[in-house]
Amino acid sequence: MSIKDNIDDLKKDLENYDANLLAVTKTHGIDKIMEVYNYGLRDFGENKVQELIEKKEKMPEDINWHLIGHLQTNKVNKIVGEVSLIHSVDSLKILKKINSRAKSLSIVQDCLIQVNISKEETKSGFFVDEIDKVIEEASKLDNINIKGLMTMAPNTEDENLIRNCFRELKKIFEKLSNLSYNNIEMKYLSMGMTHDYKIALEEGANIIRVGSKIFGKRMYKNVR
């Protein structure tokens, strides 16, 4: 199927949901990304800071870039102010460093808190019992806005387990929606990728991060 056919299929799946499609451009070149852009998508997600910056310099300015991969401390200064949303805040150290960099640029950076809902050792993110403390600490930072939560489903074929993880995060999301901090708003619930986005939509996701369903198989890294 063509990229256009893939996007059309995804749009049909989204028809009954108030959710945003985030095209994950990891390893795909500019020509292929521009094809997606020309079909109307404006939200693109990258896993790596350097790859995102390189692609951003070559792409139209009206794109909303999202960092969805793990953010290393030494890359914070490069990415703050360059993206609409950082999905992958997974430590207080990173959160405070983002705030510091944003302050130096006189901006406010929008972020999501990444939650390791499945408690897998191979995944980044805060455990559920850490979230209240994270939110409390985040509320003290003037140059970040917490706009919601992000998670990755467990690496399993068990759809019930995936669904339960997404459902649990939605409950946490709704609970946090009742808080009244100036810089914390539960607006975005980012969960679901190519293999599980339909379950994520059913369980309340309003951002789905889709790569191979749009672009096909991943290509060798090339941003030219």
SULVEN-V860214 format. One record per pair of residues at least 24 apart in sequence whose ideal C-beta (glycine too) atoms are under 6 Angstrom apart, sorted by the first residue. I is the first residue (numbers start at 1). J is the second residue. D is the distance in whole Angstrom. If there is no record, write none. Layout:
i=I j=J d=D
i=I j=J d=D
//
This chain:
i=3 j=35 d=5
i=4 j=39 d=6
i=6 j=213 d=6
i=6 j=214 d=5
i=7 j=39 d=5
i=17 j=201 d=5
i=19 j=201 d=6
i=19 j=206 d=5
i=20 j=207 d=5
i=22 j=66 d=6
i=22 j=207 d=6
i=22 j=209 d=5
i=23 j=214 d=5
i=24 j=209 d=5
i=24 j=211 d=3
i=26 j=211 d=6
i=27 j=218 d=4
i=27 j=219 d=5
i=27 j=221 d=5
i=28 j=215 d=5
i=28 j=219 d=6
i=29 j=222 d=5
i=30 j=58 d=5
i=45 j=209 d=6
i=49 j=75 d=4
i=49 j=78 d=5
i=49 j=79 d=5
i=54 j=223 d=5
i=55 j=223 d=5
i=68 j=209 d=6
i=70 j=124 d=5
i=76 j=101 d=6
i=77 j=101 d=5
i=80 j=109 d=5
i=81 j=105 d=5
i=81 j=107 d=5
i=85 j=110 d=5
i=86 j=111 d=5
i=87 j=112 d=5
i=87 j=150 d=4
i=87 j=190 d=5
i=88 j=114 d=5
i=89 j=113 d=6
i=89 j=114 d=6
i=90 j=114 d=5
i=90 j=124 d=4
i=90 j=125 d=5
i=92 j=137 d=6
i=98 j=144 d=6
i=99 j=141 d=4
i=99 j=143 d=5
i=99 j=144 d=5
i=102 j=143 d=4
i=103 j=143 d=4
i=108 j=143 d=5
i=108 j=145 d=6
i=109 j=144 d=5
i=110 j=145 d=5
i=110 j=147 d=5
i=111 j=144 d=6
i=111 j=146 d=6
i=112 j=148 d=5
i=112 j=149 d=6
i=112 j=150 d=4
i=112 j=190 d=6
i=113 j=149 d=5
i=114 j=150 d=5
i=115 j=149 d=6
i=115 j=151 d=5
i=115 j=169 d=6
i=117 j=151 d=5
i=117 j=165 d=5
i=117 j=168 d=6
i=117 j=169 d=5
i=118 j=154 d=4
i=118 j=165 d=5
i=120 j=154 d=6
i=123 j=152 d=6
i=139 j=181 d=4
i=139 j=184 d=6
i=145 j=183 d=5
i=146 j=184 d=4
i=147 j=185 d=6
i=147 j=187 d=5
i=147 j=188 d=5
i=148 j=186 d=5
i=148 j=187 d=5
i=148 j=188 d=4
i=148 j=189 d=6
i=149 j=173 d=5
i=149 j=189 d=6
i=150 j=190 d=4
i=151 j=191 d=5
i=153 j=196 d=5
i=162 j=196 d=5
i=162 j=199 d=6
i=163 j=199 d=5
i=166 j=191 d=6
i=166 j=200 d=5
i=166 j=203 d=4
i=167 j=203 d=5
i=170 j=203 d=6
i=170 j=204 d=4
//
